[in-house]
Amino acid sequence: MSEQQAISDMECHPLKTLEEVRNWSDEGIPNKMKQATECLRERPHTNETVPKTLVCHDMRGGYLEDRFIQGDKNEKSYNFYHWQLIDSFVYFSHNFITIPPVTWINVAHRNGVKMLGTLITEWKDGFKICEEFLASESSYQALADQMVKITQFYRFDGWLINIENKIVEEKVPCLCKFVEYLTAKLHETLPGSEVIWYDSVINTGELTWQDALNDKNCMFFDVCDGIFLNYNWNSEKLLSSMALVMSKDRPRDVYVGLDVFGRGCLGGGGFNSIEALTAIRKYNMSVAIFAFGWVYECCDVDNYIDNENRFWDLLSDLCPTSVWTKGILSSSFCIGAGRKFYLQGNVCNENPWYNLSLQEVQPYYRRKQIVVAPQELPALEPCFECAYLGGSCFSYNGELPSTGIPQLFRLFDLDCKPKESYIVSYAYKTKGDNEVFLEIESQRQNEKKSFIFLSETEQLPSISDSDATNDSIEKKPIQSSKVIINPKPIETVLKECLNQICLPAKDCDWTTRWYILDKEQIEDFSLTSILCGLSSKNTQKEIINIGQIQMFPLSQLRIPSISNIEISTQADSTIEVSWACSNPADVSYYIVYLDDIYLGRAASTYYFLENQKVDRTSFIISVQAVLNIGLVTNLAKSEKFNVNI
């Protein structure tokens, strides 16, 4: 194995030629770390009249620091964490076949968002590629078959087809059949997958962007799952597109293009992208937001978090939000990067890092989620100054309301019907006499019940009606009640597995609280939202950090074991570490140690160690698991493997 090949094995990359695609085989991929480990989280079926939001990544050609399977050291690399506002994500580059990096697939799936790759042909080279794969039925079917295998192996969810070159007119029917065949094969192999056609080539083979769905491009729309319109539309074109798509009873499948760089797009893009989105939603149409990395590329990178939150906050009212349906909800709010790596509130490694596979489920960062707004709106944002688990936490930075009542802000919307008792926990850090509590809202028929999770010394706060953030209009009177849940010692809550997990150190400066929400209290109710509450005796500016929230059924309190740690040395002297896990579906990611010193993290049961990092001939490898329920296995109980090289 050459040095270049070894480097490539640890990176994700596109396929640049038709020959590369034809020769692709999963048997030629030496490690399985390029396969996504996260299954697509289920989202509830939204009303068929609600338009969708697709985003199309176009970040400086793609495959930047995100291409590294085990992450990178630049914590300021491009990041995205507003998953709750979107339905699907297209990873885009100007290579023939763009395969999304595994890190992006993992984080999208964890947040319930479909991840699509891209097939693009452009200019003279693109014309030649199309000429070749459209030569016959067998040739275009062979390409489609390979694309299906690629999708299945890497575990993403479909393709954007972007033909940006002229097609010989007599080959247009072959192109249409290619799209139809690819769509049918994907649906057959991967239910729920999607193929989206880009508004480019028309029925004569000319490259003529229509900025609308019409009789010139409808032949492609009719055989796939949707069309991504070009950006130079106007009201008349939107009206005619909507009329045509309604006649086909597919109102959500036309994605109107919005270029954040503003090229020919209403409003000029940037922070004024809301103008174009408003015009699109006026007709209740879906949107395809292109090159939203503008915030990173064209604004100050050092202020990226502020600018990113500003950009999506402006759009958020017109982007229907997702609802969490899974019984387990655990998040440390880490966005997959950090200046350091923290474990249970303490620094585990001092080095900066970036790995989107390790991004946790993300909450709302919309200011609309604040129930009672103080005079100056606070910032709700990721914070890198400290963390409980990972590289960042959730931060409330600003004043509290002057009304004297606690501040409430919504973190997650839920649609969860519990059938057993739940464990609830949270970790926070604050100064002064501030108190932090949780509220979980629930409902059945015309009855609402809020569970307030307080400390033993707290009194029931005069909480304002959190329904102020609820967009729905109640048609009948709702009977409401509030129930106080007091904390229990961690030894009581986690008694079944206490010696199997890693507990916070005694000198940890995070406060953690544990609760049991009994089955009898929530029977027949649906849990609808989780809010965080802040209580203080003053209204001065406060910084309050939320390090972790956990909510999971009691039956999920199970700790998998790590075993069969094996070491093998590759031809380039890279050391491969692999292990077995008794229940990998329960694991979010793994932490690998060398002589009990932090080495790195892995999303799968493989870790590759460059030989130059090992300055000794014998050492001990051990592995720790970070679980989906937010617990971390006890390293002292982990199997250890003695290595002699």
N, C-alpha and C positions, 0 to 999 in steps of 0.2 A: 504494500500500500504506500503510495507516494504521500509526501507531506501535504500537498495541495488537496489530495483526496481525503486525507484525515480531517483537514480543516472543514472541507465541504460536508463531511458526515455530521458535523456539529452545527450546521447551518441549514436553514430553509432557503430554497432558491426556486426560480421559475424554470420553465422549459421554453427555450428561445426559438427552437426550430421544429418543423413538422417531423423531421427525422428523430429528434430527441423524444417527441411524444410517442412516436411509433415504437421506439426502443425502450420506452419506460416499462419497468417491471418492479413490482414490490419485492421480488426476490433479489433485486440488485440494491436494495436499501439495507445497509448493514446493521443499523440500529432502529428500533421501533419508537424511539423518543420523538420522532417526527409525527407520530400519530397522536391526535387529540385524545386526551383521557376523560374529558368532560362530555357527558351526553347533553343534548339540548334540553334545557329545563322547560317543562311544559308551562305555557301561558294559557289562561282561560280564553275561550272563544269569545272574541269581541263581537259586538253588534256589526252585522254586515254593512251597515250604513256608515260606520266609523272609518275615515280614511287612514291609510297606513303611512309610515315614515321609513323610507329607505335612505341610508347614507352611503356615499361612495368615496372611499378613502383614495386620496391621490397625494401622497406625501413624498415629494422630491424623488420620484421614481420608485419608491417602495424598497423593501428589503434593506432597511437601515439597521439600527441596533436591534430591531424586533426580529431579525432573522436568526439570532443566536438562540438555540434551543434551551440552553441553560442560563440565558439572560446575559446582561452586559453590566458594565460598571458605571455607565453614565445615567445617573438618576434623573437627569433633565431630558432624557429622550422623549420622543413624542408619545403621548398617552391619551386615552379616551376613557371616560368613566360615567358618562350620562346615558347609560344603557337603558334606563327605565323610560326614556323618551322615544326610543326607536324600535322598529320591528325587525329590520334586516340591515346587514353591513356588507358592502362589497369591498373586498381588498383588491386594489387596482394598481397596475403598473403598465408600462408600455411594452412589455414582453408578450410573446405569442400566447403562452398559457401561464397565467398567474395563479399559483397555488398559495392560498393564505398560509402564513406562518402558523405553526402549531400554537404559539402563545396567544395569537388573536382568536383562533378557533376556541381554545379553552375558555378564555374570559368571556367571549360572546355567549357561548353555550351556558356558562354558569349563570349568566344574567337573562337567559331565555331569548336570545337574539340569534337569528339565522345568519350564518356566515357564507358568503358566496365568493367564488373565484371569478376570474375574468379570462375570456378568450377575446383577443384583439388582433386585428390585422390592419396595417396602415401603409399607405403610399405604394411604391412600386414593389417592395418586398412583400407587402400584404397581398397585392394583386397576384403575385406568383404563388404564394401559399394557397390562396383560395382556388386558383386555377388547378393546382395539384390535388387538393383534397376534394374538390367538387368534380373531378374528372369522371367519376362513376359512382353508382350506388354503393358499391363495395368500399370505395375509398372514403366516402363521407361517413358511412356507417362504422368503418374501422376507427376513424378519429373519434366519433361519438362514443364508441365502446370503450376506448382508452380513457376518455374523459370521465365516464361513469366509474371505471375502475379506480381512477385517481381520486375521485370524490369519495368513493367507498373506503379506500385505504386511509386517506388522511382524515376522514370523518367530518367533512364540512357539508354544506347543504345545497349546493347548486352553482349556477353560473350566470354571469352577465355576458351576453354575446354582442360584441362591438365591432362591426365590419366597417372600417373607415377607409374604404377604397372602392373603386368601381368594380362591378362584377359583369362579366360578359352576359348579355341579356338572356341567351339561351340556357345559361347556368343558374339563373335565378330560381327556377323551380327546384333545382337540386339543393340550393341554399335553404329554401323553405322546408324541403323534406329533411334536410340535415337537422334543422331546429326542431322539427316535429319528432323526428326519431330520437334525438337526444332527450327531449322532454319526456317522451313516453318511457324510454329506458330508465331514466332517472327515477321517475315516479314508481316504476315497477320494482326497482332495486332499493330505493330509499324513499319510502312514503313521506310526504311532507316537503320534499326537495322542490326547488324552483329553478326555472330558466327565464331570465328577463332579456328581452330584445332591446337594443339601443336604437333610437330613431336616427338612422343614417341612410343606408341603402334602400332604394325604393323598388317597386315592381318591375322597372325597366333595367335595373342594374346600375342606375346612376347614383352617385353619392350626393344626395340632395336632402339636407335636413329639413324636416317638415314642421317641427315645433308643434305638432298636433298628431292626433290619431285620425287618419283619413283613408280613402280607398287606395292610396299609393303605398301605404305601409301596413295596412290592416292584415294582409295575408300572413305576415310574420306574427303579429299579435294573436291571430286566431289559433296558432299551433303551439303557443307557449303560455307561460303563466303571467306575463305582463310586459309592458313597454315603458321604457325610460325615455321621455321626450327630451329633445334638445331645449336649450334655454331661451331662445328668442321668441317666445310665444307672446300673445296678447289676449285680451278678453274674448275676442271673437273666436280665436283658435281654441281656447279653453271651452267655450260654449259648444262649439261644433264637436270637439272631442268627447265632451260629456254626453252629448246627445247620442253619438255613435256607440259609446261604451254602454250606455243605459239600454240601448236596443239589443245589446248582446248579454244583458243582465250580468255585467262584470264591472260594477261601478268603482271598485277599489283597485283595479288592475292597471290603470293608467297612472304612472308616476311622472308628475310634471317636474322637469329639471329646474333646479335652483343652483346656480353657480355662485359659490361664496366669494370667488374672485371677481364676480360682477361682469363677466364678459358677455355683453349684450343682454343682461338679465335685469328685469325691473328692479329699481332701487339701488343698483350698483353694488350689491353684495356687502361683504363685511358685516359690521354691526347693524347695517340697515337691511340685512337679509329678511327681516321681519316684514318688510313691505311686499316682497315677492311672495312670501309664505301666506300672508294675509289674503293676497289676491287669489292664490291657489285654493286655500281653504274656503273662500267665498263660494266656490262651486263644489265644495265638499269633495275635493279630489286628493288623491295620494300625492306624496312629494318624494323626489329623489334629490337629496342635498349633496351636491358634488364639491369636493375639495374643501371640506370644513376644517382641514388642517391649516387653512389661511390664518387662523388664530395663532398657531405656532410659528408659521413661516414668516408672517408679515408683522407680527407684534413682538414686543420684548419678551424673549424666552424666560427671563427672570421673573416676569409677571404673568407667566402663562396660566397659572391656576386662576388668578383673578379675572383675566381676560376670557378664559374658557367658560367660567361660571357666568360671566356677564353675557357672553354670546348665547348660551343655551337658556339662560333665564329669560332673555328677550323672546325666544321662540317657544318656551315651554307651554304657554297657555294654548298654543295651537298644535301641540304634540300630545296626543292621548297617552297617558302614562300606563305602565304595566302594573299588574297585580301579582303578588307572590302567592302561589297556590301550594307549594311544597310544604309538607308538615314540619320540616326542619328549616329554621331561619337562624343562621349564625353569621356574624360579620364582625371583623375587627376594623373594617372601613379602609383597609390598606388598598391603595390604588395600583399596587404592583411595582412600586419603586420606593426608594428611601435613601436617606443619607447614612443610615445605619440599619442593622437588622435587629429587631427586638423580639424577645421571647418571654412571655408572661410579665411584661413591664420592664424587664431589664435588658441592657444591651448584650446581644449575643455575638455580634460582629460589628466592628467599627467602620467597615468599608461601605461606600455608596454602592447601590445596585439598582437594576432594572430588569424585571421579568413579569410580563403581563399574565403569564400562567398563574402567578401567585396573587393576582388582584382578587380581592374579596367581593362579594355581592355588594353593590353600591346603593346607598339610600338616595332620597331626594336632596338636591342642593338648591331647590327653588325657594326664593324668599316668600313665595305665595304660601308655603307650608307653615309659616309662622302665624300662630293664632291671633295674638295681640301684638301688633307692631308698635315698638317704641318710636319716638320721634325720629331717631336715626336708625334706619334698618341695619341689623347686625349682619355679619358675614357668616354664612354656613359653608364651610370649605374643608378640604383635606388639610391636615397639619403635619409637617415633617419634623417639627421640633421634638416630638416625642411620639411613642406608639406603645401599644400594649402587645400586639402580635403582628409582626411585619415591619413596614417602613413608615406608616402614617396612621393617623387616627382622624376622627371627625371632630371638628372644632366649631364652637359657637363663640363668635368674637364680636361683642357689642354691648349695648345697654340693655337692661331689662325694662319692661313696661313700668310706667309711673303709676299704674293703677293699684299697685300693691298686691296684685294676684300673680301667681307663678306664670312663667313663660312656657308655652307649649309649642312644639314644632313636630310635624309629622315626618317620620323616617321612611316607613314602608306602608303601602296598602296591601291588604291580605284578602284572600278568599279561601279560608282554611276551616274545615269542619272537624274539630278534634273529637276523637273517639276514646281518648284515655287521658290520664293526667299528664301535665307538661312540666318540664323544668324550665325556669326562666332565670336569666342572670344578666348582669351588666357590670362593666368596669368604667370608672370615670376618675378624672383628676380635676381639682379646682382649688382655688385659694379662698381664704376667708371663711365666712359662715354660710357659703352657698350650699344648697341641698339639690341633689339630682335624683329624679325619680322617673319611673316608666309608667306609661298608661297603655293598656291594651284594650281596644274597643271591640265589642262583640254585639251581635244582633240576631234576633229571631222574630219573624213576623213583625209585629208592631212594638217590640220591646228591645231596648238597648241596655247593655250593661258594660260599664267601664271598670276594669281591674287596675287599681292603683298600687304600684309596688314601691313601698316606702322603707325607710330605716325604722328601727324600733322606737327611736326617739322622736320621729316626725309625727306631726298631727296631719289630719286630712286637710290639704290646702283648699282654698276657695278657688277651684279650677273653673275657668271660663268654659263655655260650651265649645268643645273642639270641633263641632260640626261646622264652625265658621269656615273651615277650609274644604268642606264637602260641597262639591258642585251640584249634587242632586237636590231636587226639591221634594220635600216630604209631602205626600198627598193625604196622609192620615196622622192624627196625633200619635206621638211616640212616647211610650212610658220609659223613662230613663232611671237608672240607678248606678251607684258607685260602690265598689267593694274594695276594702283595704286588704292587701296581702302583705303580711310581715315576713321579713327574711328569716332564713334558717341557717344554722352553721353549715359550712361546706361539708363537714364530716357527716352530717345527717343526710344532706341531699345526695352526695356522691359516695355514700358508704359502701356501695356494691363494688366500686372500682378505685377506691382512694389510693391504694398502693400501686395502681397501674398507671397513674397519670402524673404529670408534672404540675406541681402546685406553685403559686407565686412565692418568690423569696420573701422572707420576713421583712427585709428592708425595701421592698417594693413600695413606691409612692403612689400606686393606684389603689383606689377603693373598689373592692368587688363585693357584690351582694348576690345571694342565691335564694331562690324561692321555688315552691311547688304550687302549681295551679291545679287544684284537684278536679278530677273528672266530674264530680257532682256539681261543681260551680259552673262548668262550661257545657254541660250536657245539653244538646239540642241547639246550641248557639253556634254561629259562624264568627270566627275571629276576622275582623275587618280592617284593623290598622294598628300600628305601633307608633306611639308618640313618646318623645322625651320631654320631661318637664324640669324647669329650673326655678328654684325658689331662693330669694335673697331678701335681706332686710333693707337693702339699698338699691338704687337704680343706676349706680355708676357702671362704667364700662367693665365687662367681665370677659375672661377667656375661660371657657369650660370645655374640656376635652372628653369625648366619649371614646373609650378604647375598645370596647367589645360589647355586643349584644348577642345573647343566646336564647333561643326558644325552640325546644324540641320535645317530642313525646318521650315519656319515661322508658318505653321499650327500645328507644334508640341509644340508650346508655349502655353501649357495648364497646369494648376496647379491642381492636384487632391486634394480632401479634405479628412481629417481624421475625422472619427466620430464613434459613438457607442463604445467608450472605455469601456471595461468591466473587472472586476476583479473577480477571483474566487480563493479560497484557497483549495489546494490539501490536501490529507490525511496526507502527511508528512509536512504540514505547508508551502510548497512552494506556492508562489503566482503566478498565471497565469494571465498575462495581454494580452488581445486580443482587436482588433479594426477592423473597416471596412475602406476600402479605396475606393473612388469613381472610381478610375481607377488604379488598382494595376499593370497593365502591363506597366504603365509609371514610376514605382518606381524601383530604384536599391536596396535600403535598407532603413530601418527606424532607427531613433535614439529615444530612450526612456528616459524620464526625470522623476525624482522624486523631487517634489517641485522646478522645474526648474533647477535642478542640474543633469548633465549628469549621466545616469545610465548604459546604454549599447546600443548595436545595434542588429538588427534582420533582417534576409533576408526575413522573412515572416511576417504575421500579428499576430504573437504570440511572447511573451517574458516571460521567466520564471525567477522569482525573488526569490532567496533563503531567507527564513524568517529572517535569522540572519542579513541580510543587513538592515532590517527595524527596527530602534530603536525607533519608535514612533507608536502611535495607530491611528493617522490620518495623511494623507499626500495627495498630489495631483500628479496624473500621467498625463503626456502629451506626445504626439508623434509628431515627425518631420519626413518628408520624404525627402530623397535624390533621386532626379529624374534621369532618364536615360539621360536627356539632360544636366545634370551637375548642375542644379539649386537646391536649398534647400528651402523647404517651411518655411514660417515665423512662428516661434514657438509662437509668441504672438497672432497669429490668430488661433492657434490650439485649438481644443476642450480640455477641462481639466476635469479630473474625480476626484472627492473628495472621498477618501477612509477612512473608519472608521473600524478598526479591534480591 
